[in-house]
Amino acid sequence: MEKSSGNRPTLRGVGTGIGILLGCVLAGAVQASSHREAPQITAMPRVDGTDFYMFRSYEAGRQDFVTLLANYLPLQDAYGGPNYFDLEDDARYEIRIDNNGDAREDVTFRFGFSDVLADQKVDAGGTMVSVPLKNIGAIGPGAADTANVNARQTYTLQIIRGDSRSGRADAATDGNGESVLRKPVDNIGTKSIPDYASYANDHTYDVTIPGCGDGRVFVGQRKEGFAVNLGAIFDLVNLNPLGPPNAVPNTIDDKNVTTLALEVPIACLVHAPETVIGGWTTALVPQVRLINPRPRFDRAPGTTLEAGPFVQVSRLGMPLVNEVVIGLRDKDRFNSSEPKDDAQFAAYVTNPTLPELLEALFPGTAVAPNLFPRTDLIAAFLTGISGLNRPSAVVQAEMLRLNTAIEPTPAAQQSTLGVLGGDLAGFPNGRRVGDDVVDAELRVAMGALIDDPQVAPNNTAPLTDGVAVSAADFDEAFPYLRAPIPGATN
């Protein structure tokens, strides 16, 4: 078992500054997903959920499993030392599943983190002095090869059935019966970690989840899977939405992210005979945070003390909702809300502003400007699409929905547009890493799902953000997202 310092580090720092303009509403739709999407969360990057994926596993031999990926802590520069990008050890990171359509969680997977501090010292003139660096020598290739590591993290995974706050929490365990699992150190560089891929892979655990069966889990840094031309987007969408789908470079291609990856049996998630599940990820932090005037390394090396009940500060299901659907005034409120209460945000879906803004910026592109209320968007975002991924009984609520009865499509045969491209195993029937959700959502926002003779066939404009993504950009095995970019090479 691992021993933790139990410290409570500060949620500190604000990443790359991003202004809020007229173009920001469309900017979120251009493959930026949930990076810094609301004012409050910009001050808490460690609990900022950036992307959520949920799909039938298409790794060979794993088709009876569902893969869940929740990414946190956006826009990581690989060279971000000496502290790099640990997650918040006072937070709860959760993936929640609704398996009966009532907009309430039925199964929750909770991740909790702890710091392990070795306090490495060196002899400096006869005095042993604590070092300022993350490590004092090479790390790996095995997960337990941490003799030179000064600070690292471990985590636990729990499953909760019923209400996530009051339900019983049972711990998942690895093959040795251990419930405390290791998170790999971030990719410092090739001198510190010569073979990062092997080192990280050794942190993929086969786990037994009580009442659920056997699955796999990995938690650690990965290469950012999203793409966006940030400069042009925030310059009032200074690009051509009718141009080639690969016209512009990916300006965040050199960034990393932290992934909570979980693969579980389909039977663990569904409530028969219903085959559709809904999912979202959340992060919660203690309600009260106080400055600690006298931090001590052996007890509380951080600068804060936390207390009180946990409050939700981040929420992510369907991609881009808080960026391009929810109004600026309600973005923080949406992040703290639960799907069962989504009626308060219904007007943002039935009367969306994105088509109006796109028409203002690019006159003539709006194909569905006057068809209100937008029942097609209610299906896309709030209920699931009839005959595809709509539960037999459903309460309108925003979440990512997956029909687990639809067989997965092998990577080489996947359409980047998912259902719009004729691939029923793709977005919005769940979301795979290679689904171009931006192009798909742009087209849906402008009317691609509207079955109206006055609109069709003019609602099939090939709108694009100009940045391409596909399954070929990722691994074909769990956890699918590729190894992170090193902070340095030699």
C-alpha positions, 0 to 999 in steps of 0.5 A: 500500500502507498502512504500519502502525505495527505497535503492539500495544495492550492488550485493555482494559476490561470493558463493562457489568457482567453478573451470573450468576444462575439466570435467566442461563441463560435470559437468554442465550436472549433475543436476547443471543446471544454477548455476554460469554458466558464469564468470561474473554472479558469481559476481552477485548472486542475479541476477543469474538465476538457473532453469526455468520450464514451464509446464501445471499445473497438480494440480487438477482442474488447467489443463487449466493453465501454471505454470512458475517457475524462480529460482534465487540466487543459493546455499543458505545456510539456516543459511545465516544470518543476511541478508539472501537472498533478491533479488536485488531491482535495477534489473528487473527479467523477464519471456518472452514468444514467441508465434509465433515462431519468437524468439522474446518475445510477452508477458513478466512478469516483477518482481520488488523488493523494500526493506521495512526497519522498523529500529527496535530499543531496549532500551539499557541503556536509548538509543534507538539503532538500532538492527543488526538482521532481526527480533526482535521476532516471525513472522507469521503465516499471511503474514501481521504479520510483527511487529517484522520484521526489514527488508523485501521485497515487489514486483510488477508484470507487464505484457508487450505485444510486445517488453519488453523494449518499450511495455506498462507495466500493473500491476497485482493486488490482490483481494483487488486491490493492486499491491504491494505484500509481499515476505515472509522473508526467513526461519530464523528458527523455533523459529523466524517462528514456522510454515513456511509452513503456513506463506509462503502459505499466500503469494500465491496471486490470482491475476488479470493480465490485458488482461490475466485473473486471475492467481496465484503468489508466490515469496519467498524462496524454497528448492532447487529442483536440485541435484548434486554430486559436488565433484565427478563431478569436479574431472573429472567426477569421477563417473559411467555414466552407473551405477544406477540412484540413486547411489550417494548422492545429495550434494546440498540437504541442499540448498535453492533457491528463486523462482518467481512462476506464474500460468496463463491461457493458453489463456493468453500465446498462439496466436491462432491457434498456440499452442506452446509457447517458454519461458525463464527468464532473469535478467537485471541491470542498466548499471552504478554502482557507490560507494556511499561515504555517505550512509544514512539509511533513503534514501540509506542504500546501498553502491552503486548508479545506473544509465543508461539503463538496461542491461541483465546479465542472461538468461535461457531457456533450462536447461544446455545450457550455461554449456555444450553447449556454449564455455567458451569464449562465456558464458558471451556473451550468458547471455547478448544475446537474442534468435533472435540473436542465429545464432552466437552460432549455431556451439556449437549446430551443432558441440557439444563438450560434446560427444567428452569430454565424449568419452575422459573421458569414451572411448566407450560411444560416439554413435554419434561421427561423425554425423555432423552437429547434426540436432537432437540437432538443433531440441532439442535445437533450433526449437522444435521437429517436431510433439511434440513442434515445432511451425508451423513457427519457427526461430532457437533460444534457449528457452524452448518450450511447446505444450499447447495442450498436456494434463498434466500427473498426478504426480503419472504417470509422467515419470522422463525421460519425452518424452524419457520415453513415457510421452509427457507432460514432458521434452523437451515438457516444463519442470516439477520439477520432470523431470530428465533433466540431464539424458535426455540431456545426452542421447540426447547428445549421440544420443538418437534422431538420426534416423539412422540405423547405429546408432540405437539401440546403441543410447539408453545407459542408461546414468545417473548422478547417482542422482535421481529426480521425481515428488514425491520429490515435492508438487502436488500443486502450487508452487510445490517446497517445503518449504525451509530448516530452518536456525535453529530448536528448 
